[in-house]
Amino acid sequence: MIPDTNVILKDNKEERTLTLILITAFATLTIAQIPLLTYPTIQASRFPHDYAYSASITVGLVIMTQIVRVLFKGED
């Protein structure tokens, strides 16, 4: 089982709260900005470079997931 933020910081409520707020804020900021920058409406219906960006991000996420799975496999 991969430990999450709640398990790692279970002994310090203040640190856990601040960490979760920062993680959520960063994720929301990142997710909100990427579509605006990646898929400009002026290129609508044909996004020549943006489909390659999305594909590369997807491949990167799959690779990172496998790396994390391998790294934390022995911690069950």
C-alpha positions in Angstrom: 0.0 0.0 0.0 1.3 3.4 -0.9 1.2 5.8 2.0 -0.7 9.0 1.3 -0.3 12.5 2.8 -2.9 11.7 5.5 -1.0 8.7 6.7 2.4 10.3 6.6 1.3 13.4 8.5 -1.2 11.7 10.9 0.6 13.0 14.0 0.5 16.7 13.1 -2.9 18.0 12.2 -1.7 21.5 11.4 1.0 20.4 9.0 -1.3 17.9 7.4 -3.9 20.6 6.8 -1.5 23.1 5.4 0.1 20.4 3.1 -3.3 19.3 1.8 -4.3 22.9 1.1 -1.1 23.6 -0.8 -1.4 20.4 -2.8 -5.0 21.2 -3.7 -4.2 24.8 -4.6 -1.3 23.9 -6.8 -3.2 21.1 -8.6 -6.2 23.4 -9.2 -4.0 26.2 -10.5 -2.2 23.9 -12.8 -5.3 22.2 -14.1 -7.1 25.5 -14.7 -4.3 27.1 -16.7 -3.3 24.2 -19.0 -6.4 24.2 -21.2 -6.3 27.9 -21.7 -2.7 27.8 -22.8 -2.8 24.5 -24.7 -6.0 24.8 -26.6 -6.5 28.4 -27.8 -9.9 28.9 -29.3 -8.4 30.6 -32.3 -7.1 27.2 -33.5 -10.5 25.5 -32.7 -11.3 22.2 -34.4 -7.7 21.7 -35.5 -5.2 21.9 -32.8 -2.0 21.0 -34.6 0.5 20.9 -31.7 -1.8 20.4 -28.9 -2.9 16.8 -29.5 0.8 15.9 -29.4 1.1 17.7 -26.1 -1.8 15.8 -24.6 -0.5 12.5 -25.8 3.0 13.2 -24.4 1.5 14.2 -21.0 -0.6 11.0 -21.0 2.5 8.8 -21.7 4.4 10.7 -19.0 1.7 10.1 -16.5 1.6 6.3 -17.3 5.4 6.1 -16.9 5.3 8.0 -13.6 2.6 5.8 -12.3 4.7 2.7 -13.1 7.8 4.3 -11.5 5.8 5.0 -8.3 4.3 1.5 -8.3 7.8 -0.1 -8.5 9.3 2.2 -5.9 6.6 1.5 -3.3 6.0 -2.1 -4.2 8.2 -3.4 -1.3 6.4 -1.3 1.4 3.3 -3.5 1.7 
